[in-house]
C-alpha cells in the first residue's frame, strides 16, 4: 500500500504592529504584538527620507520593499521638526486643548517659518518652573500629512502615530528607574532629558547653535548629578559630557533594545508620554454593530410599550375632561404671573436708571485713569532688554509694539500686564513675535506686538432681566 505524506499549510500571520525608524538613508523595521512585545528580528530597508515633505512617497517605497506591514504602523522619523517651547504659566492656565494648540502653533511659526494654518502639531507638557511652562512639540506641513495618510491607506494599514525618535521616556540601561538622565545626539540637534519622581525636564539644542556645549553644561549643572546617566548616539559624533553608560544605534543589538522600549511605550498604554501626531479617530465597526443591536432592542421595547399604551387609551379619554379644567386654571395662573413679571421689569428699569445717574461720574473718572494705569504698567513691567516703540489705539484695542533682545521677554511683559491690569477691565492677548535676524550667526532681535483690549466698565448700562 502506497503511503502519501500530507503537507501542512504554512503561513505567516500579519503582525499587529510595525515600528519603522526612518533615517535619512535607511529604515529599520521591527514588528510587535498587541502587548508591545517584539516578534521577529530587526529588518534593514535600503530606503530613507530627508524631509517631511517626501515622507508619503518614501513610505510607499519602504512598504514595497519589505514584507507586508502590520495592521497599525508607527513611524519614528528622524527629520521630523521637534521643538522645545516655553509659554508663561499664567497665560496658559485654564486654556482648553484647542486654544493651547493654537498658541503653540503661533509660537512655533516664529521659529520654523511654517504657517500655523498650514501645519499640524502634537505636543506634550513637560514642566512648569519660574512662571514658564515647557512643551515638547513636533510639527509637519498639512500637505505632507495628507500625502502620508493616503500612502498608508493604499497599503491597507492604519497610521497609529508619527513622532520624532528623540525623548524616549524610559531609561535604556534600567527602564524601571524613577530617576535618570540621558543625552541624545541626533543628526541636527541634541536632546537632553532628566526624570525624577515629579517631572521630566528636557533641553533641545541645534548643532548650528555655536553655544550649544556651554548651554548643555549649564543645564546639567542646574539639574545636578544623577546616578543613572546615559548617552544615546545615532550617526553624529560630538564631544559630549561623560555619562555612566553609552548606547550606539549603529549596533544592531542596542538599536533593537531601543526600538523594543519604544514599542512598550507606544503600544502598551504609555503613548501619552510622547508628542504623537495621530489621524482623527474613525468609528469602530464593532462599536457601530453593538449600537445597531442596542437600537433594535430599543425598538422591540417600543413595540411592547405601544401595546400597553393602546390598552390605556380608555382611561386617558375618561380623564380628558379633568385635564381641560386643569388647563383652564393653568392659563389663568399664567396670565397673573405675566402681569406680575411685567410690573417687576418696570420697577427694575426705574431702579437701574436711578443707579446709572449716580454711576456716571465714577465711570468717567475711572475711564480717565485707565490710560495712565496702562502706561505705568508698561514702564514698571518692561525689561531693560526690551524697548517699547509704538502704541496704536483703534476702537477698543491698544496695540503695543517694540523690539526685544531675548525672545521670551515679550511673553513676560504680557503676563505682567495681565496681572497688573486685572482690576481695570483690560484683557492682554498673547504676544506675537518675529525674528528680525539682524545678528550674524545668532537669532534675534525679535520684534513683537501685543494687543490690550478694552473690556469696558463692568455694571454700567446693564439691566438685570
Beta strands, then each sheet from edge to edge (+ up, - down):
strand 1: 17-22
strand 2: 27-32
strand 3: 43-45
strand 4: 72-77
strand 5: 81-88
strand 6: 119-129
strand 7: 132-141
strand 8: 158-163
strand 9: 180-185
strand 10: 189-195
strand 11: 200-206
strand 12: 229-233
strand 13: 245-248
strand 14: 386-394
strand 15: 397-404
strand 16: 426-428
strand 17: 432-435
strand 18: 446-454
sheet 1: 3+ 2- 1+ 4+ 8+
sheet 2: 5+ 7- 6+
sheet 3: 11+ 10- 9+ 12+ 13+
sheet 4: 14+ 15- 18+ 16-
sheet 5: 14+ 15- 18+ 17-
end
